[in-house]
Amino acid sequence: MTSAPLDVLAIAAHRDDVEQTCGGTLLKMAALGHRTGILDLTQGEMGTRGTADDRAREATEAARILGVSYRRALEIPDGRVENTFENKLKVARVIREQKPRVVILPYWQGRHPDHYTCSTLGYEAIFLAGLTKLGHTETIPASEELSAVSALAPHRPFKIVYASLYYDVRPTFVVDITDQFERRFDALMAYKSQYEDQQTGSGLFPQRAEIRQRLEAMASFYGLLAGVRYAEPFVQKEVGLVDDLLDLPVKSL
């Protein structure tokens, strides 16, 4: 039995990336009755703390807290998220299977190569997912992954937005997550192997209390831009469309 299409799918390189950048938004969308999902490209096996199995269990708990309807992790090597055709097919397959209306990608610039590569890979995979003739011509060598994708109906989301929390860029818009902030923090803290105070990686990872302070400071900053307590920032590449100036949110003065 085929599940209903997703309304929002967040794609990220590692388990816990989504919880950090747009977990509050996913919580809010679920509260509004939308079907949400998360696609993690890797298993997180290169992390300083914990194991891939630890992170799998923690991701399941975080997904429960976020109220998502779908979560899956691909087996693209952690630390080697590369924009190859085969990797694009893996993501395109999920796009065709889940048929999201909106996809959230990481911002296309950043410190971690896996993150910005995920952004480009995700965008190009979405484009591929909409090609009717994908897998039905002789110009692309046959593969098991190509056969699996070509057996599914083409699909492209209506909207792609970019979670920009960890890059210094002015957002196109922010989402008010004031009511979702505490559960968003709980979802991130589900990754006990990563964020519980411990000796391993103590020189790299801040203490739990500091993590909360950082999250609160960033959410407060973006909330301030829109006149709310806490918010998450996003960028869209296309121009926005307004029908009625009287419906524009956020006070100017």
C-alpha positions as CSV (number, residue, x, y, z in Angstrom):
1,M,0.0,0.0,0.0
2,T,1.5,3.4,-1.1
3,S,1.6,6.0,1.6
4,A,0.2,9.5,1.1
5,P,2.7,12.0,-0.5
6,L,4.8,14.1,1.9
7,D,4.0,17.8,2.2
8,V,7.6,18.7,3.4
9,L,10.8,16.7,3.1
10,A,14.0,17.9,4.7
11,I,17.2,16.5,3.2
12,A,20.5,16.7,5.0
13,A,23.9,15.1,5.0
14,H,24.0,13.7,8.6
15,R,21.6,12.6,11.3
16,D,21.0,15.6,13.5
17,D,21.6,18.2,10.8
18,V,17.9,18.7,10.3
19,E,17.3,18.9,14.0
20,Q,19.7,21.7,14.2
21,T,18.6,23.8,11.2
22,C,14.9,23.3,10.7
23,G,13.6,21.0,13.4
24,G,11.2,23.7,14.7
25,T,9.8,24.2,11.3
26,L,9.1,20.5,10.8
27,L,7.4,20.5,14.2
28,K,5.2,23.4,13.2
29,M,4.3,21.8,9.9
30,A,3.3,18.6,11.6
31,A,1.2,20.5,14.1
32,L,-0.6,22.1,11.1
33,G,-1.5,18.7,9.9
34,H,1.1,18.4,7.1
35,R,3.0,15.1,6.5
36,T,6.7,15.7,7.0
37,G,9.8,13.6,6.4
38,I,13.6,13.5,6.7
39,L,16.1,12.0,4.3
40,D,19.7,11.7,5.8
41,L,22.3,11.0,3.1
42,T,24.7,9.2,5.4
43,Q,24.8,6.9,8.4
44,G,27.0,9.3,10.4
45,E,29.8,6.7,10.8
46,M,32.6,9.3,10.7
47,G,31.4,11.2,13.8
48,T,33.9,11.7,16.6
49,R,31.4,10.4,19.1
50,G,29.2,7.4,19.0
51,T,28.6,4.9,16.2
52,A,26.3,4.7,13.2
53,D,24.0,2.3,15.2
54,D,23.9,4.8,18.1
55,R,22.8,7.5,15.7
56,A,20.3,5.3,14.0
57,R,18.5,4.7,17.3
58,E,18.8,8.4,18.3
59,A,17.4,9.5,14.9
60,T,14.4,7.3,15.4
61,E,13.7,9.0,18.8
62,A,14.3,12.4,17.3
63,A,11.9,11.7,14.5
64,R,9.2,10.7,17.0
65,I,9.7,14.0,18.9
66,L,9.5,15.9,15.6
67,G,6.3,14.1,14.6
68,V,7.7,13.2,11.1
69,S,5.8,10.6,9.1
70,Y,8.9,9.3,7.2
71,R,12.6,9.1,7.9
72,R,15.3,7.2,6.0
73,A,19.1,7.3,5.9
74,L,21.0,6.4,2.7
75,E,24.3,4.7,2.7
76,I,26.4,7.4,1.0
77,P,29.8,7.4,2.9
78,D,30.0,9.9,5.7
79,G,32.7,12.5,4.8
80,R,32.4,11.5,1.1
81,V,29.1,13.0,0.1
82,E,29.8,13.4,-3.6
83,N,27.7,14.8,-6.4
84,T,27.8,11.7,-8.6
85,F,25.1,10.4,-10.9
86,E,24.5,7.3,-8.8
87,N,24.1,9.4,-5.7
88,K,21.6,11.7,-7.5
89,L,19.6,8.6,-8.5
90,K,19.4,7.5,-4.9
91,V,17.9,10.8,-3.9
92,A,15.7,11.0,-7.0
93,R,14.3,7.6,-6.1
94,V,13.1,9.0,-2.7
95,I,11.7,12.1,-4.4
96,R,9.6,9.9,-6.7
97,E,8.5,7.6,-4.0
98,Q,7.5,10.2,-1.4
99,K,6.4,13.0,-3.8
100,P,7.0,15.9,-1.5
101,R,5.5,19.3,-2.3
102,V,8.2,21.2,-0.5
103,V,11.9,20.2,0.0
104,I,14.2,21.8,2.5
105,L,17.9,21.6,1.5
106,P,21.0,22.9,3.4
107,Y,22.3,26.3,2.3
108,W,24.7,25.9,-0.7
109,Q,27.7,27.4,1.1
110,G,29.2,26.3,4.5
111,R,32.1,24.9,6.5
112,H,31.4,21.2,6.0
113,P,31.9,19.9,2.4
114,D,29.1,17.2,3.0
115,H,26.6,20.0,3.8
116,Y,27.2,22.2,0.7
117,T,27.5,19.2,-1.5
118,C,24.2,17.9,-0.2
119,S,22.6,21.1,-1.3
120,T,23.8,20.8,-4.9
121,L,23.3,17.1,-5.0
122,G,19.7,17.5,-3.7
123,Y,18.8,20.2,-6.2
124,E,20.2,18.2,-9.2
125,A,18.5,15.0,-7.9
126,I,15.2,16.8,-7.8
127,F,15.7,17.9,-11.4
128,L,16.4,14.4,-12.4
129,A,13.4,13.1,-10.6
130,G,11.2,15.2,-12.9
131,L,12.6,13.8,-16.2
132,T,10.0,11.6,-17.9
133,K,12.6,9.8,-20.0
134,L,15.0,9.1,-17.2
135,G,16.0,5.5,-17.6
136,H,14.1,5.1,-20.9
137,T,16.9,6.1,-23.4
138,E,20.1,4.4,-24.4
139,T,22.3,7.4,-23.6
140,I,22.7,6.5,-19.9
141,P,24.2,3.1,-19.0
142,A,21.8,0.8,-17.2
143,S,22.1,0.1,-13.5
144,E,20.1,-1.3,-10.7
145,E,19.4,2.1,-9.2
146,L,18.4,3.6,-12.6
147,S,16.0,0.8,-13.2
148,A,14.4,1.4,-9.7
149,V,14.0,5.1,-10.4
150,S,12.7,4.7,-13.9
151,A,10.0,2.3,-12.6
152,L,8.5,5.2,-10.6
153,A,6.4,8.1,-12.0
154,P,8.3,11.4,-12.4
155,H,7.9,14.0,-9.7
156,R,9.2,17.4,-8.9
157,P,8.4,19.4,-5.7
158,F,6.6,22.7,-6.2
159,K,9.1,24.5,-3.9
160,I,12.7,24.2,-2.8
161,V,13.9,26.3,0.2
162,Y,17.3,26.4,1.9
163,A,17.9,26.2,5.7
164,S,20.5,28.9,6.2
165,L,21.0,28.9,10.0
166,Y,24.7,28.2,9.9
167,Y,25.7,30.6,7.2
168,D,25.9,34.4,7.5
169,V,23.3,35.4,4.9
170,R,20.2,37.5,5.3
171,P,17.2,35.1,5.1
172,T,14.4,35.5,2.6
173,F,12.0,34.6,5.3
174,V,11.9,33.1,8.8
175,V,9.5,30.7,10.4
176,D,8.2,31.5,13.9
177,I,9.1,28.5,16.1
178,T,8.4,30.1,19.5
179,D,5.9,27.4,20.4
180,Q,8.2,24.7,19.1
181,F,11.5,25.7,20.5
182,E,11.6,23.4,23.6
183,R,10.6,20.3,21.6
184,R,13.1,21.2,18.9
185,F,15.8,21.3,21.6
186,D,14.5,17.9,22.9
187,A,14.8,16.4,19.4
188,L,18.4,17.5,19.2
189,M,19.2,16.2,22.7
190,A,17.8,12.8,21.6
191,Y,21.3,12.4,20.1
192,K,22.8,11.5,23.5
193,S,26.0,10.0,22.0
194,Q,26.7,13.4,20.4
195,Y,25.5,16.0,23.0
196,E,25.5,14.5,26.4
197,D,28.5,15.9,28.5
198,Q,31.3,13.4,28.1
199,Q,35.1,13.2,27.9
200,T,35.2,12.0,24.3
201,G,35.5,14.9,22.0
202,S,35.3,17.4,24.8
203,G,37.7,19.7,23.1
204,L,35.5,19.9,20.0
205,F,32.0,19.7,21.5
206,P,30.5,22.4,23.8
207,Q,28.7,21.3,27.0
208,R,24.9,20.8,26.9
209,A,24.2,24.1,28.7
210,E,26.3,26.0,26.1
211,I,24.5,24.2,23.3
212,R,21.2,25.4,24.6
213,Q,22.5,29.0,25.0
214,R,23.8,28.9,21.4
215,L,20.5,27.6,20.0
216,E,18.5,30.1,22.0
217,A,20.8,33.0,20.9
218,M,20.5,32.1,17.2
219,A,16.7,31.5,17.4
220,S,16.3,34.8,19.3
221,F,18.3,36.7,16.7
222,Y,16.2,35.5,13.7
223,G,13.1,35.9,15.8
224,L,14.0,39.5,16.4
225,L,14.2,40.2,12.7
226,A,10.5,39.3,12.4
227,G,9.2,40.5,15.8
228,V,8.8,37.1,17.3
229,R,10.7,35.3,20.1
230,Y,12.3,32.4,18.2
231,A,12.6,31.7,14.5
232,E,14.4,29.6,11.9
233,P,15.9,31.3,8.8
234,F,15.4,30.2,5.2
235,V,16.5,31.4,1.7
236,Q,14.6,30.9,-1.5
237,K,16.1,31.6,-4.9
238,E,13.0,32.8,-6.7
239,V,11.2,36.1,-6.3
240,G,8.2,36.1,-3.9
241,L,4.7,36.9,-5.1
242,V,2.3,39.2,-3.2
243,D,-1.4,39.8,-4.1
244,D,-2.4,42.2,-1.4
245,L,-0.1,44.6,0.3
246,L,-2.4,44.7,3.3
247,D,-1.6,41.1,4.0
248,L,2.1,41.5,4.2
249,P,3.4,40.3,7.6
250,V,6.1,41.9,9.9
251,K,5.8,45.5,10.9
252,S,8.2,48.0,9.3
253,L,8.5,50.5,12.1
